[in-house]
Amino acid sequence: MLEIKTISSLGKIYPEEILNAGSVPKSTLANEPFSFQLAYRLSESTTQTEPIYTKIESDLPDEVISVYKEGYLPIYNPRIDWYPDITDKNDAGLFPDPLFKKKTNAKTIPTYFNTGSITVEENEKTTLVATTASYQGLWITLNENLGEMPIGEHYITVKFYDSRKNEYVTEKTFKFEVLDAKLDEQKLIYTSWFHCDCLADIYNVEMFSDRHFEILRSFISAASKTGMNMLLTPAFTPPLDTVIDGERRTAQLVKVKKTGGKYEFDFTLFEKFVNLCKECGIKYFEHSHLFTQWGAKHTPKIMAEVDGKEKRIFGWETDSASEEYKEFLKAYFAELLPVLEKLEIKDKIYFHTSDEPENEHYESYRHARDTIKEIYPEAKTFDALSKYKFFEDGAVDVPVVMTTSEDMPKFVENCPEFWCYYIGSCLKDGASNRLISLPSGRNRRLGTQLYCAGAKGFLHWGYNFYYDILSNGLYNPFENPCNFSAMPGTSYVVYPSADGTAVPSIRMKVMFEAINDYNALMTLERLIGREKTMALVTEVCGEITTTTAISDENIFALREKVNEMILKNQ
C-alpha cells in the first residue's frame, strides 16, 4: 500500500519524518507560480521497494504543471554552534534540497528484464522507486514559466502506478482556485552572485568558450525563472573571496590591449554575455568590483595583451590610489559608456566599489568610490556594507545592509534607497536565511521583512559558489553540501548536473515565494497605500523588522488576506 501526504511548500520531507507539513494554501494569483509537495512511501509491501511511475490528470494543460523528484544530500554538519536550536535537525543525515525535473506525463512503454516485465516512462531521466524505509517527495509547481493561469477553480490529480504490474495503486487530488487578479511587475531587484569561474572549473571547460556559454545559459535561465533579475557581470575578474596576493581563475569579459601608455578595449564578450542575460530575462546588471574586497586597498586582477603577450597589468601589487589605475579607469569608462548605451542598460547597471568595508576602511573606500564618481559622475554605486557612516557621509549611493546590522534602524529611517543582504551566519532572532538545514519558513519570511523595512533590493553572495573559503578547493555540492565553513548551502542554491544544466533547489523555489510575497505587498500598496498595507501586516503578523520571526501560519494567512484585498481593490 502506498501512503501519500499533501504538504505545503514550506514543509520538509525527510526520509524518516515530515516536518512543518502545514496546510496547503488553496488560492493563488493568476500570474505567479504555486507549489506544493507530495510525500510518499510504502506502508505495506511484500518487498521493501517497488518501482513506480505517475500520471497527472488536471483541467490545466501539461505545460502549466512542472513535476520534480526531491533529492537528498548527505549533511554531516547541520547544527549551527552559536544557534543550536534553529535547524530542522542537529544530527548528520539526509536532507532534501535538489529538484530533479520529471516529464509531466511521459509515455509509458512495457519492457523486460531478468525478473519479468516492467513498465517504464519513455526517455525519462528521473525515475521513481517507493520504499518502506523512507519517505520521498514530489515537488509540483504550477505556472513555473510565469504565464497566466485560467481564472477559477482547478484540480490536479497525481496517480501512482506499480511499474512491475502496470497497475493503478492510488492517487491524490489537490483543488485550488486561481483568483482574478495579478501581481504587478516585480519591483524588488534581486541578485545572487553568479560565479562564472566556478562553472568553468566544475565542468572543466574553457572560460567563455561556446560550451561555457551553453552552460551559462542554463544557469542564468534557472536564476531568472526564480526571481533573480540582476546578474553580476565580470567585466574584470571579481576580486571576491580571494586570498591576499593570490588569484582566482581569470574571468574577464573585457579584453584589454596596452600599447605604451594607451589602452584599447574589446567588448565583444561583454556584449555577448549581456545579450545572453537579457535573453534569459535579466533586466539589471552589477559591474564587478573595481577595487579589492574588505578595504579597497588594491585593484582587481586585470589581464592585458602587452607586446603580444598576455600579462597581468593590475592586481594586489597595485595600490588603489595609483594614478596609473585611475588613468586606466578613465580610458575604460570612456569606451564602456557607449557600449552600455548600445546595449540599452546604461540606466540599469550598478557599480561595485569594494565588498564589505568596515569603519577602519573608510578612507580607502571613500577614495576609491570618489575615483569612480570623478570619472563617471552618473555611476550608481552600491556595496554590501552595514556601517551607517558610509551612507551618512555620502560614500555610497545605495548601501546594501546586513539584515542583522545594529545600524539597520538608521538606514530604515533615513535612507531613501537601501538594499539588504545576509550571509550564512546571519541567524539572530528571526532573521531570514536559506541554509539547507533550516526550516523553509525561515527562507520565505524574507519577503515580508524586506517590504516592512522598505528595502528596494536584496543581494546574496552565493548563487553557484562551489569553492571553499577564499576560493580554495572545488566541491561538488551533491557530494559535499557543507563546503564553505561547513555551513550547508550557504554558498549556492543551484546544483551542477552532469550534462551541464542547472538543477534547481527547494530553496530557490521558496526564495521566489518570498519575492512574490514582497511583490504582492507592493501591488496592494499601489492600490490602497503603504500605511494601510503596513496596518494589514501588523494585524496579521505584529510589528515586523528584518530580524522578526514570522510563523508559517502567519505567512500563509497574510498572503490570503493580501490576495483578497488585491482582488477587492483592483
PyMOL commands that set and color helices and strands:
alter all, ss='L'
color gray80, all
select helices_A, chain A and resi 62-64+196-202+210-224+268-279+323-342+359-375+388-392+408-414+440-444+446-453+469-471+506-528+530-541+552-569
alter helices_A, ss='H'
color red, helices_A
select strands_A, chain A and resi 2-8+12-13+18-19+27-29+34-42+49-58+65-75+93-102+108-113+116-121+128-131+136-142+152-162+167-179+189-192+230-233+255-259+262-266+284-287+302-306+309-314+349-351+382-384+398-402+419-421+457-460+495-496+502-503
alter strands_A, ss='S'
color yellow, strands_A
deselect
rebuild
show_as cartoon
